[in-house]
Amino acid sequence: REAMLLAGQPDLQKAGCALTARGPKEVLLTRSGEGSLVFHGSQTYEISSFPPDALVDPTGCGDTYMAGYIHQRFQGRSPRSGGVLGATLASLKLDRHGPLAAISDADRRLIETRMVDS
């Protein structure tokens, strides 16, 4: 809703394009359980969400998503790759209390599996 209000556009796709046209190289719009949209130049990437095992604590999921996204981009990886890692980490964060402070071996395997095609 904030993106549509800020951009003065009636839907999320138009809002993302309008915000990108204002100058930023990348615009990320998260949509909770409906995934996210990443606008990079003239390209739009729709990133699916990944349902958590349990819905325990949503606090900080947006920050966790952004950390995964930024990590991938600083590694020179694609916007899609950043969105997929962000969405994966956010889903892992959802099923535990507090910050995502540790990644188990099972979590690492899940991350690796999801990153294969991104």
GINOR-V903653 format. One record per run of one state. SS is the DSSP state (H for helix, E for strand, - for the rest). FROM is the first residue (numbers start at 1). TO is the last residue. If there is no record, write none. Layout:
ss->{SS	SS}
from->{FROM	FROM}
to->{TO	TO}
This chain:
ss->{-	H	-	H	-	E	-	H	-	E	-	E	-	H	-	H	-	H	-}
from->{1	2	8	12	22	26	31	32	35	36	41	43	48	61	75	79	95	105	116}
to->{1	7	11	21	25	30	31	34	35	40	42	47	60	74	78	94	104	115	118}
